[in-house]
Amino acid sequence: KMYLKVFYSLLLMLSFYGIPSTGQKKKETLLSEKVGQLMDWTGKRAVIRMNGEKFRRFVKAPPRNYSVVIMFTALQPQRQCGVCKQADEEYQILANSWRYSSAFTNKVFFAAVDFDEGSDVFQMLNMNSAPSFIHFPAKGKPKKSDSYELQVRGFAAEQLARWVGDRTDVQIRVIRPPNYAGPLMLGFLLAVIGGLAYLRRNNLEFLYNKNVWAFSALCFCLIMTSGQMWNHIRGPPYAHKNPTTGQVNNNKAIYRGYRYRVNVEDIYRGYQYSVSVE
């Protein structure tokens, strides 16, 4: 009898704890379907386009074990939001860097809600400006730090990546599309030099001129010390842009911080170095 009591007790415990309930199975099935759908959309486009229905189902409604970073924007021409297009370009770079990264997982998804496709979402969140970026965590509601400080940080992909890393612990290495202008200019320059050398093939004494080599070495040093190589690797914007209007601020050449800078800052620095050398 004692064995039977133990057996029935174990069977009763398993019925409560060991065997998943119908509700739990439905929850797991629904979560699997949601993640599968998001992965399918991400496979087609790095930034998922959402309307009100998709936002409520995949972002607001449980269950959810993933984070969603959403850009709220207004890209239609009649909205006349110039900065929205520029922010969208940087956001696309960030999302594609994550989508094609070897570390890509279903932990974080990137999405966008356009005002003309999801005005009800803007009303739900009491939003009256665009662009804006909000991180919706896997658990709980967004906190104040989950709203990106666009006015302070700007919308460069590198800055967005740091913010996403702080909120999700997912580190994204931003990879910008290749810019072929540099290689084309280098090829043109080499072609010009080669052409001049060919025309003066019978008089190449300038190759032994110390001043020519000194000038070339000086130019190389100025390019390296001014930070142009950093610009080539990181691909920062040319100048500061007003986050609200998107207008270039020509009077602001120095970036407020020590981990980032803009192209025009290094041009000024190179000019200062060249003047001091002279």
C-alpha positions in Angstrom: 0.0 0.0 0.0 2.8 2.3 0.8 4.3 1.8 -2.7 1.0 2.5 -4.3 0.7 5.8 -2.3 4.2 6.8 -3.5 3.3 5.8 -7.0 0.1 7.8 -7.1 1.8 10.8 -5.5 4.5 10.8 -8.1 1.9 10.4 -10.9 -0.1 13.4 -9.4 3.1 15.6 -9.3 3.9 14.7 -12.9 0.4 15.6 -14.0 0.9 19.1 -12.5 4.5 19.8 -13.2 6.0 17.4 -15.7 3.3 17.4 -18.4 2.8 20.7 -20.1 -0.8 22.1 -20.0 -2.9 22.8 -23.0 -2.5 26.6 -22.4 1.3 26.2 -22.2 1.4 24.3 -25.4 -0.7 26.9 -27.2 1.6 29.7 -25.8 4.7 27.9 -27.1 3.1 27.3 -30.5 2.1 30.9 -30.8 5.6 32.1 -29.8 7.2 29.8 -32.4 4.8 31.0 -35.1 5.6 34.7 -34.3 9.4 34.1 -34.3 9.2 32.1 -37.5 7.2 34.8 -39.2 9.6 37.6 -38.1 12.5 35.5 -39.3 10.8 35.0 -42.6 10.2 38.7 -43.0 13.8 39.6 -41.9 15.1 37.1 -44.5 13.4 39.2 -47.2 14.0 42.7 -45.8 16.3 43.6 -42.9 13.8 46.2 -41.7 10.3 44.8 -41.2 7.5 47.1 -42.4 4.8 47.2 -39.7 1.3 48.6 -39.6 -1.0 48.8 -36.6 -2.1 45.2 -36.8 1.4 43.8 -37.0 2.6 46.1 -34.2 -0.1 45.0 -31.8 0.4 41.3 -32.6 4.2 41.0 -32.8 5.3 43.8 -30.5 2.6 44.5 -27.9 0.9 41.1 -27.5 2.5 38.3 -25.5 4.1 35.9 -25.7 7.5 37.4 -26.7 11.0 36.3 -26.0 12.7 38.8 -28.5 13.4 42.5 -28.6 12.2 44.8 -31.3 13.8 48.1 -32.3 11.4 50.3 -34.2 11.9 53.4 -36.2 8.8 55.6 -36.3 9.1 57.7 -39.5 7.2 59.6 -42.2 8.8 58.8 -45.6 6.0 59.8 -47.9 6.9 62.9 -50.1 3.8 64.8 -49.0 5.1 64.7 -45.4 8.2 66.7 -46.4 10.4 65.1 -43.8 13.9 65.3 -45.3 15.6 64.1 -42.2 13.4 61.0 -42.2 15.0 59.8 -45.4 18.5 60.3 -44.1 17.7 58.5 -40.8 16.1 55.7 -42.8 19.4 55.2 -44.8 21.4 54.9 -41.6 18.8 52.6 -40.1 18.9 50.4 -43.1 22.7 50.2 -42.9 22.4 49.1 -39.2 19.7 46.5 -39.9 21.6 45.0 -42.8 24.8 44.9 -40.8 22.9 42.8 -38.2 21.0 40.7 -40.7 24.2 39.6 -42.6 26.3 39.2 -39.5 27.6 35.8 -38.5 26.3 36.5 -35.0 22.7 37.1 -36.2 20.0 35.5 -34.0 16.3 35.9 -33.4 17.0 37.8 -30.2 16.6 41.2 -31.9 14.5 42.4 -34.8 14.5 45.7 -36.6 11.2 47.2 -37.8 9.7 50.5 -39.0 6.3 52.1 -38.7 5.5 54.8 -41.2 2.9 57.3 -40.2 0.8 56.8 -43.3 0.7 53.0 -42.7 0.3 53.0 -38.9 -1.1 56.3 -37.7 -2.9 54.4 -35.0 0.4 53.3 -33.6 1.5 56.9 -33.3 -1.7 57.8 -31.5 -1.3 54.8 -29.2 2.2 55.9 -28.2 1.3 59.6 -28.1 4.0 60.4 -30.7 3.8 63.6 -32.7 7.3 63.8 -34.3 9.4 61.7 -36.6 11.9 60.1 -36.9 12.0 58.4 -33.5 13.6 55.2 -32.3 12.2 53.0 -29.5 13.4 49.6 -28.2 10.7 47.3 -27.0 12.3 44.7 -24.7 11.4 41.1 -24.6 9.9 41.5 -21.1 8.1 44.5 -19.6 7.4 47.9 -21.0 9.9 50.3 -22.6 11.7 52.5 -20.1 12.9 56.0 -20.6 16.3 54.7 -21.7 14.6 52.6 -24.4 13.8 55.8 -26.3 16.7 56.9 -28.4 18.0 60.5 -27.8 18.1 61.6 -31.4 18.7 65.3 -30.6 21.8 64.4 -28.6 23.3 61.4 -30.5 22.2 62.0 -34.0 21.1 59.2 -36.3 24.5 57.8 -37.6 24.4 54.0 -37.8 27.3 53.7 -35.4 25.6 55.7 -32.7 22.4 53.6 -33.1 24.5 50.4 -32.9 25.9 51.5 -29.6 22.5 52.3 -28.2 21.1 48.9 -29.4 24.1 47.3 -27.7 23.4 49.1 -24.4 19.7 48.0 -24.5 20.0 44.4 -25.7 23.6 43.3 -25.1 23.8 42.6 -28.8 26.9 44.1 -30.3 26.6 45.1 -34.0 29.6 45.9 -36.2 28.3 48.4 -38.7 29.4 47.6 -42.3 28.6 50.4 -44.8 28.2 49.7 -48.5 31.4 50.1 -50.5 32.1 53.5 -51.9 33.7 53.2 -55.4 34.5 56.9 -55.7 37.8 56.4 -53.9 39.1 53.5 -55.9 38.1 55.2 -59.2 39.9 58.4 -58.2 43.0 56.4 -57.2 42.9 54.6 -60.6 42.6 57.9 -62.4 45.5 59.3 -60.5 47.7 56.3 -61.2 46.7 56.5 -64.9 47.8 60.2 -65.0 51.0 59.4 -63.2 51.7 56.5 -65.5 50.9 58.7 -68.6 53.2 61.4 -67.5 56.0 58.9 -66.7 55.5 57.4 -70.2 55.7 60.8 -71.9 58.9 61.7 -70.0 60.3 58.2 -70.2 63.6 59.7 -71.6 63.9 62.1 -68.8 63.2 60.5 -65.4 65.6 62.6 -63.4 62.7 63.9 -61.2 62.5 60.4 -59.7 65.8 61.1 -58.0 64.8 64.5 -56.8 64.8 64.7 -53.0 62.2 67.4 -52.9 59.7 65.3 -54.8 60.1 62.4 -52.4 60.1 64.7 -49.4 56.8 66.3 -50.5 55.3 62.9 -51.2 56.3 61.7 -47.7 54.9 64.8 -46.1 51.5 64.4 -47.9 51.3 60.8 -46.7 52.1 61.8 -43.1 49.5 64.5 -43.1 46.8 62.1 -44.5 47.6 59.5 -41.8 47.9 61.9 -38.8 44.8 63.9 -39.7 42.6 60.8 -39.4 41.7 60.1 -43.0 42.5 56.4 -42.6 40.1 56.2 -39.7 37.5 57.8 -42.0 38.2 55.3 -44.7 37.6 52.4 -42.2 34.6 53.8 -40.2 32.9 55.8 -42.9 31.6 58.7 -40.8 29.4 61.4 -42.4 31.0 64.4 -44.0 29.6 67.0 -41.5 27.2 67.4 -38.7 23.5 67.4 -39.6 20.6 68.9 -37.6 18.6 65.9 -36.4 15.3 67.8 -36.9 15.8 69.4 -40.3 18.7 67.3 -41.8 20.5 70.5 -42.8 24.3 70.4 -42.7 25.8 72.6 -40.0 28.9 74.1 -41.5 29.7 76.1 -38.4 30.1 72.9 -36.3 33.2 71.0 -37.3 34.2 69.3 -34.1 32.2 66.4 -32.7 31.1 66.6 -29.1 32.7 63.4 -27.8 35.9 61.3 -28.0 34.7 58.1 -29.8 33.4 59.7 -33.0 34.1 62.4 -35.5 33.1 63.7 -38.9 35.1 64.1 -42.2 35.3 67.8 -42.2 37.0 67.7 -38.7 39.9 65.8 -40.2 40.2 68.1 -43.1 40.6 71.1 -40.7 43.1 69.1 -38.7 45.1 68.2 -41.8 45.1 71.9 -42.8 46.4 72.9 -39.4 49.1 70.3 -39.5 50.2 71.4 -42.9 50.4 75.1 -41.8 52.4 74.2 -38.7 54.9 72.2 -40.9 55.3 75.1 -43.2 
